[in-house]
Amino acid sequence: MPAERPRLLFLDGRNVAYQDANVHVLGTAFKYAATIFEGIRAYHNERTGQLYVFRLAEHLDRLFESAGIVRMELPYSRQEFTDHLLALIRENALRQDLHIRISAFVTEDNGRLDSVGPVGVAMAAMPMGRYDAGLPGGGLHVCVSAWRRIGDAAMPPRVKTSANYHNSRLAILDARAAGFQDTILLDERGRVTEGPGYNLFVVRGGQVLTPPVTSGILEGVTRDTLIRLFAGLHDMKVTEREIDRTELYVADEAFFCGSGKEVTPIASVDHRPLRVAAPGPWTERIRQSYFAVAKGEHPHYAEWLLPVY
C-alpha cells in the first residue's frame, strides 16, 4: 500500500514543504549511495486517540551503529532526532498509522568517493496502512531468488544503507517478472537469509525458526520484537539457526516481518504450498500480538512506545 504524501518533511534542521525537500544530483549521496536510513512505524490507537512511535530508541541505536560502520558523523543526538521527529508529526497534525523514514546522507556537492561530510538529515512521516493490503489470497506466493544475498565481508547487511538495497531490488524485480509476489534470498553457501528488505520466520515441526544475525541479514527491530513476543506472550522460544532451502518446501508456516512489512504470511515457495493454509495459526497469533503491543494494549511493553500527543 503506497504511503500518502505529507504536507511537510524535515530537512536539515527545519520542516519544509514536500516539494521543496531536495538534494543536489551531484551530491555524494546520489553519486555513491552515501546514505543510511531507518524505517519506523507509528500506530494510532483509535480507542484512546493516542499515536505511538514504535521502538524509536532501538531504531536510532541502529542508525548510530550504521553511521559508525560507514564513518559518518551524525549532526544530531538521539534526543534531537526524537524532538525533530515529534515536531514534524505534530506540525503535520498526523493522527493515523504512519511509516517514518529517517535518512542521513553525505551532501558534498560533486564530492569524491571518499567524501564523509557534510552530513544532511531528512525525515518523513507518511500515512500508511498495511503494506500488502491489496494482495489477493491468504499469503504471498514467493520464489527463491537466483540472486545471492550480500555478505558481511563485502557489503555488510547489518548496515541499513541505500546501497545494500540494490541487491534486494534485483531480487524483487526478477521475482515479479517471473509472476511471483515476493522472494527469498540465499547466501553464498545456499542458506536462507531473508526477503528483499525484511526478515523471515519459518514454523516447522512445532518450532519457530529464523536465521541468525550472522547469516547475512539485517538485525531487524521487528524481528527482535517478535522473538521477544513469542517468548513473553506465547511461551515459545524462537530458535535462531541456519535454514536450508528445502526446509522452506516442507515448512508448516512462514512469514516475513519488518517495519514496513509488519507480519505478512507466505502461502507458497517456488510453487510449493506450505503445509498449513496461510495465515497459519502461529503467524496469526504473533501478528495479533504485534499489533496489540504496537497500539499500546499491553502495558508490560509500554517502554517500546513513544506517545506523540
N, C-alpha and C positions, 0 to 999 in steps of 0.2 A: 504494500500500500504506500504510494508516494506521500511524502511529507508536504504539508501546506507551507506556503511562503509566509514567514512572519513579516511584520512591518519593519522591525529594526533588527540589526545584527550588531554584535560588538566587534570593533576592530581597533586595536592599538590604543586602548585607553578610553574609548568613548563609544556610545551607541550611535550608529549611523543608519540611514535608510538602506533597505535591502539592496537596491540597485547601485548604491554608492560604495559597497564593500568590495573594493577592487585591489588587486596586487599587480605589479608590472609583469608583462610577459617575458621580460629578460631577467626577472628576479631568480635567484638561486633556487628557490622553492619550485619554480616552474621548470627551470632548465635541468635540474639534477634531482628532483623529488626530495629536496631537503625539508621534509615536513614530517612531524609526528602529530598524533591526534588521539583523542578519546571519543568514543561513542557512549552516551549515557542515557538512561531513561528517567523520566519523571512521571508519576502516576497520580491521577486525580481520584480522590475518594468522594463519590457522589453523596454518600451518606453523611459525611462530616463536612464536605465542602473544602477540604484541605488538599493541597498539591504537595507531593513529596518527591524530592530528588533522591533517586535510589543509589546508595553506596557511592556517593560522590567522593568521599575521602579515599576510598580504595582506588577509584579511577584516577584521582590526582596523584596518588602514590605511584601508580603505573606510568603516568605521564612523566613524572620526575625520573623514574628509572629509565625510561626510554631516552630522555634527554641526556642522562649521564652516559649511556652507552654510545650515543651518536655525537657526543661532545657538543651539546647545545646548551647554552646558558639561558634559562628561562627568566623573563623580566619581572615576573610576579611571584610572590609567595603563595602557598596553598590557601591562606586566608584571603589574599587579594583575588585569586582566581574565584573563590567562593563568593566573595562580595560582588564582584563584577557580574557573575552569572545570575545571582539572585536579583540584582538591579535590572538586568536585561529582561528576565522573565516578568518582573513586576511592571516594568515600563511598557511591555507588550500586552499587559493585562491578560496573560495566558492562564486559563483555568481548565485545562483538559490534558489528556495524556500527551507527553512530549517525547521527541527524540532530540537529544542535545549533542552537539559536536563542538569540541574544543580543539583547536589546531594551533600549533606553534611552528614557525617556518622561518628560514633564513631569507631575508628580504633584500640583500645587497643587489643593487641594480647592475646587471651584467657581471655578476660575480663569477669567481672561479670554482672549480670542483671542490677546492679545499676551503671555501668561504664558510665561516662559522657565525657571522653576525653582520649587521644587527638582526635580532630575532623579533618577528612580529607575532601577534596573537589575534586569533579570530574566534568568536563563539557564536553559535546559532542554536536557538531553542525553537523547535518546529513542531507544530501539532501533527501527531501521527498515531494512528491506531495500530491494528495488528498487521505485521509485515506480510503475511500470507493470507490475509482475509479473503481475497478474491479467488483463491485457488479451489478448484473443484475436488470433491472426494475427501477422505478422512486423513490423508497424509501425502507427502511428497513422493514422487517417483524419481529416483536418483540413479546415477551410474557411478562407477569407479573411474576416475579420470585417468587418461593416459599421461597427463602432466604430473610430475612428481613434486612433492612439497619441498620448498626451500629448507635448507638446514642451517644450524647454528654456526657452522664453520664458514658459511658464505654470506647469507642474509638472515641473521638471527630472527626467527619468528616471534620471539618474546618482545621484540621492539615493535610497537604499534606505529609503523611508519607507512606513508603512502606508497613508497617504493615496493614494499612487500606485497601489496595488493595487486600488482600486475600478474603475479603467479596465480592468484585467485581469479583474476579476470580472464586469463587464458582458459582456466578450467571451466568456469561457468559458461563462457561463450561457446565452447565446444559441446558442453552438455546440452545447452539449449538448441544448438544446431542439429544435434542428434535426436531431438524430440523429448529429452528429459527435462524435469523441472529444476533439478539441482544435481550436485555431485559431491563425491568424497575423494580426497587426495591421499595417496600413499607416500611414504618416504622412500629414500633411495634403496632401502632394504626390503621394500614391499610391505611394510607395516602401515596400519591405518593411522592417520593423523587427525584430520578434521575436515570440515566443509570449507568452502571459499569465503572465509570471514567469520566462521562460527564453529564452536566446539561440538563434539559428538559424544553421545552416550549410547550404549548398547545394553539391552537386557537379555540375558541368556541363562537358562537353567536356574532361575531364581536368584541370579546375581546381577547387580548393576555394575557395568564396566565402563571405563573411559580411559583413553590413552594418557600416560603420564606427561608431566610438563617437559620431560627430556625427549619427547617423541616428535619434535618439530611442530609444536602447537603454540598458539598464543595463550598465555596464562590468563584465561578468561575470568572476569569478575563474576559473570553469570554462572560459569562452570563452578567456581568456588561456592557460590550461593547455593546451587543445587546439591553439591556434595554435603554441605552443612545442613540443608533442609532434609535430605534423605535421612541423615543420622538423627537430627533433632526432632523431627515431626513424624518420621515413619520407622524409626528404629532399624534402618537399613544402611549398612556400611557400603560405600561405593569402593570397588576395587580398581585401583589405578594400575594398569598393566598394558603391555603391548598386545595389540589385537591384530590377528591375521585377516587378510581379505576374505577368505572363505567363511570366517566366523560371521561376517555380515549376512551371508546367504542362509545361515541356519539360526539366526537370532530370532528371539520371540518378539522383541520390540527394538526400535531405535529412534532417536530424536536428536535434532540439532538444538543448540542453545546459544544465545548471545544477547547483548543489549538490544540490538535491532531485531534479531530473530526470536527473542524470548524463548519459548519452548515450542518447537514445531515438530510434529510427528513425521516419521518416514514410513511410507507404505510398502515400497519395494526397492530393491537394489539390483541393478542390471537385469531388469525384467523378472526378478525372482521375488514374489510376495513374501513378506515376513510372516512368521507363523501365527501371529495374532493380528487381527484386523486393526488398523490404525484409526484413532489413537488407542494404544493398548492401555491396560489398567494402571501400570506404573507411570507411563507417560502422562496420563490424565491426572493421576494423584499429584505428581510433582508439579504439573502445570498449575493446578488449582492452588497448591500451596505457595508457589512462587507469586502469583497474583495477589493472594490474600496478604502475604507478608509485605509485598511492594506497595500495597494500598493502605498499610497501617492497621490491618486487622489482627495482627499477632503482637501484643505489647512486648513479648520477650525479644523481638528483633527490632525494637524501636531505634536502637543505635545506628541502624543502617539507613534511617530515613532523615532527610533534612527538610523540615517544613518550609514552604516558600512564603506563606501568608500567616 
